[in-house]
């Protein structure tokens, strides 16, 4: 467990915010051009997928912010 402040948390929050803003702008600029003529249901599915895809790297990023490693620490077995 972390006991002292670390630079990774404020940096990570700022990086996450900027990355999500950039991702949103890219989607807002390019997606309508590509799928604008598609049926409404197909557009809805694409936008739902694009709205959820940013969550894929989020777990590892949050682990890095907390621990400084990209993978979760191994669980320690409790002694009986």
HELIX and SHEET records of a PDB file:
HELIX    1   1 UNK A    7  UNK A   35  1                                  29    
HELIX    2   2 UNK A   40  UNK A   53  1                                  14    
HELIX    3   3 UNK A   58  UNK A   67  1                                  10    
END                                                                             
